[in-house]
């Protein structure tokens, strides 16, 4: 079974040196989706915006795909204006 390496990027870079044995690219995509969802669920608290990225490398260490997620939590313009007036 081929091995894929999933590096992750947010405020820190984590290089996957171990990899995952996965049957095909569809399985890789599912692992990447879950990885980014987990990062999003546990890391963004307290920040108004966050971007997470994963880069997948194959056994030859060549990049085969990237995925990213961006979340921005912002107040409604009316609330911003009201707070600025205070």
N, C-alpha and C positions, 0 to 999 in steps of 0.2 A: 504494500500500500504506500502511495506517495506521502511524503512529509511536507507540510507547509508551515511557514513561519509567519506569525502575525505580530507585527510591531505596532504599538499604540502611541498616540501623541495627544497630549493636552497640555497642561502646564509643565509636564515632565515627559520624557521620552522613555519608553520601555521597549528594549530590543529583545525579541523572542529568540533565545539561543537554543531552546529545546525543541520547539515545533510541535505540530499535531499530525498524527497519521490520519488521513482522511481519504475516502475513496475517490472523490472527484471535486470539481469546482463548485457544484451545487452544495455540497457539504461544507466547503470552505465558506461560501457566502452565508450559510446559516450560522456558522460559528462567528463570523464577523458581525452579523446582525446582533447576535446575543451579546457579544463582547461590547459593542457600542451601546446597546440598551442598558447593560449593567453599569457601564461607565456613566452614562447619563443619569441613571437612577440614583447613584451613590455619590457622585462627585460635584454636581452643579449647585447643591444647596448653598444658599447665601450669596450666590453670584448672579448678577442680572443677565449675564450672557456667558455662554461656554461653547467651545467647538472641540469636537473629538474626531480623531482620524485614525484609521487603521490602514496599514499597508501590508499586503500579503506577498511573501516571497516563496518561490518554489525551492526544490532541493538544490538547484544550481545557484540559489540565492538571487535569482532574477525576480524583479517586481512583476507580479501578474495582475494585481488589481489593487485599487484603493477605494476606501469608503469613508464618508464623513457625515457628521451630524452637527447641526448648529441649533442652539436653543437661545432665544432671547425673550426675557420676561420684562415687560415694560409697563409702566402705569399709563392709563388712558390720558390723552392730551389734556382733558378737562381737569384731571386730578393734578397733573403737573402744574398747570396754570394756577390752580387754587393754592397749591403749596407754595408756589413762588410768590404769590400775593401776600402770604402771611408774614 
